Amino acid sequence: MEIFNKKEMINKTKELFYALINTIDKNQRRYNFFVFLSTFARQLIELFIPIILYKAWFVLKDIIFYYFCVSWISFILAPILIKLAKKVRYNTILLFWIISFIVLQLIIAHISISVWYLVLVAFLFACYRRCYRITRRLYNLKVIHNTNIWISYTFISIINQLACMVAAYVGAILLDFVNIETLTCISILLFIVSIYPISKIKAPKKEKSDIKLDLIWTLKKIPNVDKYIFGSYELLNFVRFLIPLYLFIYVSDTYQIVWILQVFTWLATILFSYIYGKKINKKNINFLNLSIFLIVLIYVIKINVTWIFLAIVAFLEWFISKMNEISVGKEFIKLSKQFDYENYNYAYEQTQNIFRLVVSVVMFFFMDDLKIMIYFILLVMAIAIPMKFKDKIKQPKNIK
């Protein structure tokens, strides 16, 4: 008995791309093209930043300090950028994002061993990432009017992973056999090109509103369980930040080890994003808790197996990650409908920033071993396993 029916898989693939071309409107296609180009450009170097810093003789503590600085600066920038987004066009924020990204690439290409260099790189990284993520989320929520969660998240997930896979390959080859200067030039060029499709999307006119940013009030309305799930979900990116460095130190001291494992994740990502993406629209199906458990388990296995089994683990890792990503994305959209966009995004961003800050501080002062650090992050994530997401907001007391 065949596990995979070849004819059925071909038909499903045709259906997938047919939906991409015919079901999604013009703005959605432009947005998807923007996601691919911008993700590809970012991941060419972003994926390898911890290794680049390590090879430049920064120690592990320095790299954690860099991550702390990124989180702290992001925390400060979030309200500033959201207020700015209410006063200027969304494309204006994209210009800030482009400028900070270009300067960042130029700085990374000319490394200096000092604390101030790490702070500068962290500042530029936080500026471009906050501009990128906040604007991208605003476009996704306000511009892309698509009630079919499968279409929105399945395609975006697939596009993200395709871009990451290709970027990992190109980035690793150039870093191992050419030089970082060439890589930064390519990254900058692609990043500039990526702004074209999203600039063609007609953003909605800004509505006059007296709503003011209120982090504390918004956080009080979001259930505590939801806040923890959102925050711990972001820690998965912390693990992904450290894993390339782990592979470089303990498996193979070349950049190519990262993209080799990325190749094994491609099939799992594409297949799972499609299969699970369709099921997520069914209200009674929720794999959030299961996915958190499996993610923690797979990363524990990953840092304890020999390189021979890493390919299998990589396949399972991203297969499960997509389950978690789409599950959290579904809950993010459901809860967002009960808030105004600005305050909801503000609370979401700051919850994740706080989680990263707390975890990075603990790691910086109390941990010296990379494996222990990864274990600690996974432990914090594991606390969310028995939690059940609540999609109804709380009514805070003492309403003014």
Number of C-alpha atoms within 10 A of each C-alpha: 4 5 5 8 9 10 9 10 12 11 10 15 15 12 11 16 12 12 13 17 12 10 13 18 13 14 19 25 20 16 23 22 19 22 22 19 21 22 22 28 26 21 20 27 23 18 24 21 18 25 24 20 21 17 12 12 12 18 12 19 17 18 19 19 20 23 22 23 22 25 24 19 19 27 22 13 17 22 21 10 19 22 14 14 20 14 10 11 14 21 17 15 20 20 16 14 24 21 15 19 24 19 15 22 23 15 16 20 16 9 14 15 11 10 12 10 15 22 18 17 20 22 22 22 22 27 24 23 18 22 25 20 14 22 21 19 13 19 21 16 15 13 17 19 14 15 9 12 17 22 21 20 21 24 24 19 22 21 20 19 24 22 20 24 23 18 24 27 20 18 31 24 17 17 20 12 9 12 13 19 16 13 21 23 15 13 24 23 12 17 22 17 13 22 21 13 17 23 16 13 18 10 17 11 7 11 7 7 7 6 9 9 17 14 17 9 14 20 21 16 16 23 16 15 14 23 19 20 23 22 23 25 20 18 20 19 12 18 16 14 18 22 22 20 24 19 21 19 14 11 15 13 14 15 25 20 18 22 22 16 20 23 19 19 23 21 16 18 24 21 16 21 25 21 13 19 23 16 13 20 15 10 7 8 11 20 17 23 18 14 21 27 20 19 23 21 14 18 20 15 15 20 19 12 11 11 16 8 12 20 17 14 21 22 19 19 23 24 23 22 20 24 25 24 19 22 22 21 15 18 17 17 15 13 17 16 12 14 14 12 15 20 21 22 23 22 23 21 21 23 21 22 23 16 20 24 19 12 18 24 15 12 22 17 9 10 16 12 11 17 15 12 21 20 16 16 20 23 13 17 22 19 14 22 16 12 14 13 21 15 17 13 17 14 12 12 8 5 6 3
